[in-house]
Every structure is written in C-alpha cells, then in structure tokens.
C-alpha cells in the first residue's frame, strides 16, 4: 500500500516559494542544494527532509512554474471569455512578450528543453503537459461545433508553434519589435477566414 500524498507544510510551501524565486533568477540546470539553501535561509539537510531529494525539489519547482502558467491561462479565460481565437492568441502573445515574465519564461524553456533530452527524472512529461495545456486553452476559443475537427486542431497547433517559436526568438534576442510584428502578421494569417 502506498503512502497517501501529504499536503505540504507551511515551511515547505515557504521554502518552495523562496526556491522558486531563486530558480527564476538562476535557472535549474546547475541547481546545487548548498548555494540554494544559503540563499533562501535554509540548509541542504532541511531541503532534503522536506522535499525528499534534489530531483523531487526540481519536480516541485517545475510544478510551481506550471502552476504560474496555468494561472495565466485561467486569467485569460476569465478576462476574455468571448474572444475569438485570433484575439485569444494576441492576448497570449502580449502576456508572453511582457518583460516582467521573462524569468518565468526562461525557466519554462529550460524545463521544456530538459524534458526533451532527459525524458525521465524530474523533467519527465513537462514539455508534453505544457503543450496540452496551451492546446486545451486555444481550443476553448474555437467554435464548439468544429474544435475537434482536423482543421481546428491543425490551426491551434500552428498558432501554438508560432507563439512558442517567437518566444524562443524573443528570449534569445530581446527584439520585441521584430518578433512582435512577425507574430501579429502570422496570427492574422492563421486566423483569417
């Protein structure tokens, strides 16, 4: 019989939030428990006690990043419930391209890439889960009668690919104007007719 999943303690939640802020600034690729613990006012021993292992801590941090992403997607649904696909994609791009989200998005890209090259361990399934999250949201902005058809699935897959590719370009170059113009052009093309 397996142990039931315990709710995180207040201390575990507090340290997770502090570790998440640290990860936003420093990334996860070279995460070492000693510098992390020192930066957040803890010890490696406490982190291991609360999270189980370094891999479990990374899983928790990726989960925390995904919860930020899901909160944004929920806000989109709440704020623009009647938007069409073009408007929803445009709002998504505005959020993605906002300078205040760059640390979160760099962390997301890191988790995404690592889950592709290390499909087991703490990164397992991260990329596939986020792709499905975004496709599900985009589907909600398509007409209900056609959202399961091949054309609708291809349309939202293309829009997701445009947003994701533009995000990688924007994070690499910081060229908001060029990348934003390309996204605007492509979204208009993808959602017309």
C-alpha positions in Angstrom: 0.0 0.0 0.0 1.4 3.4 -1.0 1.6 6.3 1.4 -1.1 8.9 0.9 0.1 12.2 -0.6 0.6 14.7 2.2 -0.3 18.3 1.9 2.8 20.5 2.0 3.6 22.0 5.4 3.7 25.8 5.8 7.5 25.6 6.0 7.7 23.5 2.8 5.5 26.0 1.0 7.5 28.9 2.2 10.8 27.3 1.1 9.3 26.3 -2.2 8.3 29.9 -2.9 11.8 31.1 -1.9 13.4 28.4 -4.0 11.2 29.3 -6.9 12.3 32.9 -6.8 15.9 31.7 -6.7 15.2 29.4 -9.7 13.7 32.2 -11.7 16.9 34.1 -11.3 19.4 31.3 -11.5 17.7 28.5 -13.5 17.6 24.8 -12.7 20.3 23.3 -14.9 23.1 23.8 -12.4 21.0 23.8 -9.3 23.1 22.9 -6.3 21.4 22.5 -2.9 24.1 24.2 -0.8 24.0 27.6 -2.6 20.2 27.4 -2.9 19.8 26.7 0.8 22.2 29.5 1.8 20.3 32.0 -0.5 16.9 31.1 1.0 17.9 30.8 4.6 17.8 27.1 5.0 20.1 24.1 4.8 20.6 21.3 2.3 19.5 18.9 5.1 16.2 20.7 5.6 15.5 20.8 1.9 16.2 17.1 1.6 14.0 16.4 4.6 11.1 18.5 3.2 11.4 17.6 -0.5 12.9 14.1 -0.4 15.7 14.6 -2.9 17.1 17.1 -5.3 15.0 15.6 -8.1 11.9 15.9 -6.0 12.7 19.5 -5.4 13.2 20.1 -9.1 9.8 18.4 -9.8 8.2 20.7 -7.2 9.8 23.8 -8.8 8.7 22.7 -12.3 5.2 22.2 -10.8 5.3 25.6 -9.3 6.3 27.1 -12.7 3.5 25.2 -14.4 1.0 26.5 -11.8 2.0 30.1 -12.8 1.4 29.2 -16.4 -2.0 27.6 -15.6 -3.0 30.7 -13.5 -2.2 32.9 -16.5 -4.3 30.7 -18.8 -7.1 30.7 -16.3 -6.9 34.5 -16.1 -7.1 34.6 -19.9 -10.3 32.5 -19.9 -11.8 34.7 -17.2 -10.8 38.1 -18.7 -11.6 37.3 -22.3 -14.4 34.6 -22.2 -15.9 35.8 -25.5 -12.7 36.3 -27.5 -12.2 34.5 -30.8 -9.1 32.5 -31.5 -7.2 35.5 -33.0 -7.9 37.7 -30.0 -7.0 35.0 -27.5 -3.7 34.3 -29.3 -3.0 38.0 -29.4 -3.6 38.3 -25.6 -1.4 35.3 -25.0 1.4 36.9 -27.0 1.1 40.1 -25.1 1.4 38.2 -21.8 4.3 36.1 -23.2 6.2 39.1 -24.5 5.9 41.3 -21.4 9.3 42.0 -19.9 8.1 41.1 -16.4 7.5 37.5 -17.4 11.0 36.8 -18.9 12.4 35.0 -15.9 9.4 32.7 -15.7 9.6 32.0 -19.4 13.3 31.3 -19.4 12.6 28.8 -16.6 9.8 27.3 -18.7 12.0 27.0 -21.7 14.7 25.3 -19.6 12.2 22.8 -18.2 10.7 22.2 -21.7 14.1 21.6 -23.3 15.4 19.4 -20.5 12.2 17.2 -20.6 13.0 16.6 -24.3 16.6 15.4 -23.7 16.0 13.9 -20.3 12.6 12.2 -20.6 12.9 10.6 -17.2 13.7 12.0 -13.8 12.4 15.3 -12.6 11.8 16.7 -16.1 9.6 13.8 -17.3 6.5 14.9 -19.1 6.9 18.7 -18.5 7.0 19.6 -22.3 4.1 17.4 -23.2 2.0 18.7 -20.3 2.5 22.3 -21.2 1.8 21.7 -24.9 -1.5 20.1 -23.9 -2.3 22.9 -21.5 -1.9 25.5 -24.3 -3.8 23.5 -26.9 -6.7 23.0 -24.5 -6.9 26.7 -23.9 -6.7 27.6 -27.6 -9.5 25.0 -28.3 -11.8 26.9 -26.0 -11.6 29.9 -28.3 -12.7 27.9 -31.4 -16.3 27.2 -32.3 -17.5 24.2 -30.2 -19.0 22.5 -33.3 -15.7 22.3 -35.1 -13.0 22.3 -32.4 -12.3 18.6 -32.7 -12.0 18.6 -36.5 -8.6 18.2 -38.2 -8.6 21.8 -39.4 -9.3 23.2 -36.0 -6.6 21.0 -34.4 -4.1 22.0 -37.0 -5.0 25.7 -36.6 -4.4 25.8 -32.9 -1.2 23.6 -33.2 0.1 26.1 -35.8 -0.7 29.1 -33.5 1.0 27.3 -30.6 4.1 26.7 -32.7 4.1 30.4 -33.8 3.9 31.6 -30.2 6.4 29.1 -28.9 8.9 29.8 -31.7 8.5 33.5 -31.3 9.0 33.2 -27.6 12.3 31.4 -28.1 13.4 34.1 -30.6 12.4 36.9 -28.2 14.2 35.4 -25.3 17.3 34.9 -27.4 17.4 38.3 -29.0 15.2 40.6 -26.9 14.0 42.1 -30.2 10.4 42.9 -29.2 9.5 44.9 -32.3 10.7 42.5 -34.9 9.3 39.4 -33.2 6.1 41.1 -32.2 5.5 42.2 -35.8 6.1 38.7 -37.1 3.7 37.2 -34.5 1.0 39.8 -35.4 1.4 39.0 -39.1 1.3 35.3 -38.7 -1.6 35.3 -36.2 -3.6 37.4 -38.7 -2.8 34.9 -41.4 -3.6 31.8 -39.3 -6.9 33.1 -38.0 -8.5 34.7 -41.1 -11.4 33.0 -42.8 
